[in-house]
Structure formats: structure tokens, C-alpha cells
Amino acid sequence: MTALQQHYQDTVVPALKKEMGVKSAFAVPRLLKIVVNMGVSDPQDPRARKPVLENIALQFMAMTGQKPNITLARKSIATFKLRAGDPLGVRVTLRGKRMWQFFEKLLTVALPRVKDFQGVSNTGFDGNGNYSLGIEEQIIFPEVSYDMVEKIRSFQAVFVTTAENNENALRLFTLLGMPFVKEAGTTRK
């Protein structure tokens, strides 16, 4: 069990039970999964894109500790010179222990390495309690060596929760230690 998972069980669950006025720990919002993905549009030729995606898959494996899937186009779109089955991106879905390890690594190691970090945006909620975080560089994770990286690319991490609304999800992430930006430009702890 990771330190963040222990913190969730020992501190966050009792605090949310008290704030929400529920008696059961199962009624408290929890993190279900984290989906990490990256779409790649260059190079234009799908045959040349395959080795790029395999390199990115190795980087994702180093970051998350789990083998990612290469996503394929579902439909052909002539204006984008895209055929069904062409490789488009890389995606990995983390649950359980790996999810908590990735989240803890993101909070304690990766985000503090971002240059001029002011906090993460609190506008990434979807209305159903899920949170999307865009990360501009894959090299903020120390497991990704500079030799692996041929180009700095951005990727997304989507945090799926059982929260029913944005307010509960925001409170969950705040108690877990997600450094959200305040209106004045400082971080909220």
C-alpha cells in the first residue's frame, strides 16, 4: 500500500464522511482509475508513425509501470489522410496499486519538476466528478531518460472518480494533495 493510499484511508475518508454527512465509507468519493494517453499526428505517413509510437509506448511503460496500448483509427478520413487502422496514439489505463503509485509519483516527483509551477488548473472537471490534467512534457518523470526522447510531447491524464459532482471531486483531490491554483495565482494545499 502506498503512502498516498494510506493517507486516503486514514485521513481523507473520515474527513469526507464528516463533511458530506454520510456514515458509510463506501458513500465517500474515491479514485477508480487513471487513463494516461497521448495522440501523435506527426509524421504524416502511418508507416513512419509506428516506430515513434513504439518509442512513446516505452516512455509510458517507464512512467506508469504498465504496458500501454497503441490506439488505432476507427474510421477513414480523407481530409486528414487517415485510413481505418492507422496508428494514432498511446493509451494506458491504471487501476489499483499502479494507479496509486502513479498518482503519488505525479504529486511528489513529477509536478514539482515543472519549471515555474504555479499549480494545476481547477477547471479540468467534466461535471460528473472526473478530472483531466494536461501535462506539457513527458520528461518531468525521472524514469524517462533524455536518450529515449526524440521530441518533447504533451500528454493527458484523466482521473475517473465516483464523485457525483465537481465540488465533491475537487474536495477529494484537494484532500489528496493536488496543488490547485488559487484565483490570485498561488497554489492551494
C-alpha positions as a printed NumPy array, in Angstrom:
array([[  0.   ,   0.   ,   0.   ],
       [  1.399,   3.381,  -0.994],
       [  1.672,   6.308,   1.391],
       [ -0.969,   8.217,  -0.6  ],
       [ -3.399,   5.299,  -0.434],
       [ -2.821,   5.061,   3.325],
       [ -3.412,   8.82 ,   3.624],
       [ -6.68 ,   8.396,   1.702],
       [ -7.922,   5.679,   4.055],
       [ -6.72 ,   7.252,   7.305],
       [ -7.372,  10.967,   6.704],
       [ -9.394,  11.68 ,   3.565],
       [-12.217,   9.17 ,   4.087],
       [-13.034,  10.292,   7.666],
       [-12.845,  13.972,   6.644],
       [-15.155,  13.465,   3.657],
       [-17.579,  11.367,   5.734],
       [-17.851,  14.223,   8.203],
       [-18.152,  16.956,   5.52 ],
       [-20.687,  15.079,   3.398],
       [-22.679,  13.817,   6.393],
       [-22.566,  10.144,   5.403],
       [-21.98 ,   7.186,   7.695],
       [-20.572,   4.663,   5.239],
       [-17.05 ,   4.854,   3.829],
       [-18.455,   3.456,   0.571],
       [-20.506,   6.636,   0.042],
       [-17.332,   8.741,   0.021],
       [-15.877,   9.614,  -3.432],
       [-12.869,   7.541,  -4.429],
       [-10.483,   7.308,  -7.337],
       [-11.433,   4.497,  -9.743],
       [ -8.815,   4.725, -12.47 ],
       [ -6.326,   6.983, -14.224],
       [ -6.161,   6.953, -18.022],
       [ -2.899,   8.336, -19.45 ],
       [ -2.895,   8.987, -23.189],
       [ -1.05 ,  10.78 , -25.961],
       [ -2.151,  11.392, -29.53 ],
       [  0.506,  11.704, -32.221],
       [ -0.091,  13.395, -35.572],
       [  3.464,  13.544, -36.856],
       [  4.945,  12.126, -39.009],
       [  2.107,  12.111, -41.554],
       [  2.981,   8.702, -43.001],
       [  1.435,   5.945, -40.818],
       [  4.356,   3.594, -41.506],
       [  6.776,   6.208, -40.154],
       [  4.474,   6.888, -37.182],
       [  4.63 ,   3.29 , -35.911],
       [  8.25 ,   3.443, -34.581],
       [  7.523,   6.846, -32.99 ],
       [  4.541,   5.345, -31.159],
       [  6.589,   2.341, -30.055],
       [  9.174,   4.728, -28.572],
       [  6.4  ,   6.653, -26.773],
       [  4.993,   3.341, -25.523],
       [  8.376,   2.584, -23.933],
       [  8.32 ,   6.001, -22.254],
       [  4.772,   5.385, -20.967],
       [  5.857,   1.987, -19.643],
       [  8.689,   3.681, -17.74 ],
       [  6.319,   6.35 , -16.35 ],
       [  3.418,   4.121, -15.36 ],
       [  4.909,   0.676, -14.835],
       [  2.351,  -0.869, -17.201],
       [  2.444,  -1.752, -20.892],
       [  0.315,   0.722, -22.904],
       [ -1.872,   0.078, -25.938],
       [ -1.323,   1.721, -29.3  ],
       [ -4.643,   3.235, -30.399],
       [ -5.806,   2.891, -33.995],
       [ -8.077,   4.999, -36.187],
       [-11.647,   3.663, -36.297],
       [-12.702,   5.422, -39.488],
       [-11.034,   6.682, -42.644],
       [-10.951,  10.476, -43.021],
       [ -9.672,  11.614, -46.399],
       [ -9.045,  15.254, -45.447],
       [ -6.617,  14.136, -42.725],
       [ -5.106,  11.435, -44.981],
       [ -6.163,   8.88 , -42.41 ],
       [ -7.201,   5.292, -43.018],
       [ -9.022,   2.968, -40.652],
       [ -6.433,   1.011, -38.695],
       [ -3.675,   3.642, -38.865],
       [ -1.836,   4.083, -35.537],
       [ -2.785,   7.357, -33.798],
       [ -1.65 ,   7.347, -30.186],
       [ -0.776,   5.548, -26.978],
       [ -3.051,   4.882, -24.001],
       [ -2.717,   3.114, -20.656],
       [ -5.413,   2.607, -18.006],
       [ -4.158,   2.338, -14.431],
       [ -6.148,   0.789, -11.594],
       [ -5.377,  -0.389,  -8.084],
       [ -1.803,  -0.311,  -6.83 ],
       [ -0.283,   1.043, -10.062],
       [ -2.852,   3.857, -10.124],
       [ -1.908,   4.946,  -6.6  ],
       [  1.833,   4.654,  -7.365],
       [  1.47 ,   6.812, -10.499],
       [ -0.659,   9.41 ,  -8.688],
       [  1.811,   9.623,  -5.803],
       [  4.739,   9.917,  -8.227],
       [  2.89 ,  12.649, -10.127],
       [  2.237,  14.676,  -6.953],
       [  5.575,  14.237,  -5.206],
       [  8.116,  13.934,  -8.017],
       [  6.827,  14.99 , -11.437],
       [  4.762,  18.148, -10.812],
       [  7.44 ,  19.764,  -8.607],
       [  9.885,  19.338, -11.526],
       [  7.762,  21.556, -13.802],
       [  9.503,  24.861, -14.425],
       [  7.701,  27.858, -12.842],
       [  4.993,  25.57 , -11.473],
       [  2.072,  27.566, -10.064],
       [ -0.339,  24.668,  -9.559],
       [ -2.758,  22.714, -11.714],
       [ -5.921,  24.207, -13.152],
       [ -9.156,  23.615, -11.276],
       [-11.217,  23.971, -14.46 ],
       [-10.47 ,  20.471, -15.778],
       [-13.6  ,  18.888, -14.264],
       [-16.266,  17.459, -16.578],
       [-19.382,  17.963, -14.438],
       [-19.513,  14.317, -13.363],
       [-16.6  ,  14.383, -10.922],
       [-13.844,  13.368, -13.342],
       [-10.71 ,  15.487, -13.777],
       [ -8.482,  15.924, -16.848],
       [ -4.922,  17.169, -16.489],
       [ -2.759,  18.156, -19.441],
       [  0.972,  17.689, -18.931],
       [  3.264,  19.515, -21.337],
       [  6.438,  17.41 , -21.11 ],
       [  6.95 ,  13.711, -20.592],
       [ 10.454,  14.359, -19.241],
       [  9.147,  15.591, -15.87 ],
       [  9.104,  11.919, -14.87 ],
       [ 12.613,  10.87 , -13.826],
       [ 12.148,   7.365, -15.298],
       [ 12.052,   8.823, -18.815],
       [ 15.672,   9.313, -19.834],
       [ 16.638,  12.034, -22.274],
       [ 18.087,   9.373, -24.58 ],
       [ 14.607,   7.864, -25.064],
       [ 13.019,  11.178, -26.044],
       [ 13.232,  12.191, -29.678],
       [ 10.767,  15.068, -29.273],
       [  9.128,  16.746, -26.259],
       [  5.413,  15.917, -26.37 ],
       [  2.421,  16.659, -24.189],
       [  0.02 ,  14.054, -22.836],
       [ -3.163,  13.865, -20.792],
       [ -4.065,  12.143, -17.545],
       [ -7.766,  11.617, -16.834],
       [ -8.718,  10.861, -13.227],
       [-12.021,   8.964, -13.019],
       [-13.767,   9.138,  -9.634],
       [-17.024,   8.013,  -8.058],
       [-17.86 ,  11.616,  -7.133],
       [-21.258,  12.735,  -8.403],
       [-20.33 ,  16.384,  -8.976],
       [-17.345,  18.689,  -9.399],
       [-17.435,  20.043,  -5.841],
       [-17.038,  16.597,  -4.253],
       [-14.279,  15.672,  -6.708],
       [-12.461,  18.962,  -6.093],
       [-12.61 ,  18.36 ,  -2.348],
       [-11.344,  14.772,  -2.827],
       [ -8.354,  15.904,  -4.898],
       [ -7.617,  18.807,  -2.545],
       [ -7.507,  16.456,   0.442],
       [ -5.287,  14.06 ,  -1.53 ],
       [ -2.8  ,  16.901,  -2.02 ],
       [ -3.413,  18.001,  -5.618],
       [ -1.896,  21.518,  -5.808],
       [ -4.691,  23.536,  -7.429],
       [ -4.176,  27.153,  -8.487],
       [ -5.969,  29.803,  -6.45 ],
       [ -7.517,  32.774,  -8.206],
       [ -4.623,  35.023,  -7.163],
       [ -2.072,  32.712,  -8.819],
       [ -0.798,  30.852,  -5.735],
       [ -1.289,  27.187,  -5.015],
       [ -3.941,  25.851,  -2.683],
       [ -2.979,  22.991,  -0.398]])
